Amino acid sequence: MQRPVRFTSDGIESAGVLHIPDDHKPGEKLPAFIVLHGFLGSKDESHAEIQASMLESWGYAALRIDFRGCGDSGGTRGYVLCLDQVADTRNALTWLAGQREIDGKRIGLIGHSFGAAVSVYTGGVDDRVAAVISSCGWGHGERKFQGQHPGPEAWAKFTGMLARGREHKAKTGEPLWVSRWDVVPIPEHLRVHLPKKAQDKVTADTAQSMYDFRAEDVVAKIAPRPLLLLHIAHDTITPTEQSLRLFEKAGQPTELFLMTGVSHFPLAGDGTYARHLIKGWLDKFFPVVAT
């Protein structure tokens, strides 16, 4: 069962879809996940929707949300800041914990790409989060961008865009709008995996907020709550080393899986192997029925 929901985050109306398993019994309190979409993405027709439906089929409730400025949520469309997304996640957690079907003490976070970075950061700063699953995420914005814009020429072009953004904001008070592909390059053959509501324009402020964002600094604080880091080996979008460094800095219990498959999109296609890994981890560290 799926139903559209609305909640308020810092005065902004946020859109979500709540998944409840069909066999849910009245009065039963379910473990749940908040599902976070990728860069300029959407809760719909995306990895987020795939993840939510997968979790629902295993007996979990799942709330997939649109961050402010994305999808059906309010806010300036395309104006996306990392710490705003952390706030949206924490406000979604507060809302979800108050729902009658949900066990408020057993709510985890699962995110893909940008949403994975937000999941890890939020888990590190909010001890209400019961578990975290990061899919092809990142932990150090500057180093991530160095991997996405390799070589002196590409790096100078990217950092020059950041500088122009700061200058433009100082002169006009308005953000500089740029192409999303100048911030996070994605090969054309992989863009088919982006949701239809994904946006093409973003601000240089967004890129700067990502550059400054460091989930690595707080990942150790997730322990002793469980953390799963899942990444495609030789990811051509988000460098695989980002999950490797998160693993090195994390406490226990933390598990890291590097897998083959469609670059950056573990659940693309039938996603059987990724599903198997996630289900096995959940059964061990965050089962539907608490042990």
URWO-V257280 format. One record per helix or strand of 2 or more residues. SS is the DSSP state (@ for helix, = for strand). FROM is the first residue (numbers start at 1). TO is the last residue. If there is no record, write none. Layout:
SS:FROM:TO + SS:FROM:TO
This chain:
=:2:9 + =:12:19 + =:30:36 + @:47:57 + =:61:65 + @:82:97 + =:102:112 + @:114:125 + =:131:135 + @:141:148 + @:152:172 + =:177:179 + @:180:183 + @:188:193 + =:201:203 + @:204:212 + @:215:217 + @:219:222 + =:226:232 + @:241:249 + =:254:259 + @:272:285
